[in-house]
């Protein structure tokens, strides 16, 4: 009786492992997302991120670009560019 319980437990674990592996491969090697498709059709190069260090570099680059754009816009508003009035 204990052997039957152990065998059914192993069978359940095997089924879960197979399903988890299918899910993992489906989510990590699927077709490109809509954003990636739109970016490539617009001629924008997407950075290749293979590991955590690459991801941190891309995140820092985006953050630096956003900060630079916000500072540029703030200086434009201070100068009154684009018809923006200073408060």
Secondary structure, 3 states (H helix, E strand, C coil): CHHHHHHHHHHHHHHHHHHHHHHHHHHHCCCCCHHHHHHHHCCCCCCCCCCHHHHHHHHHHHHHHHHHHHHHHHHHHHHCHHHCCCC
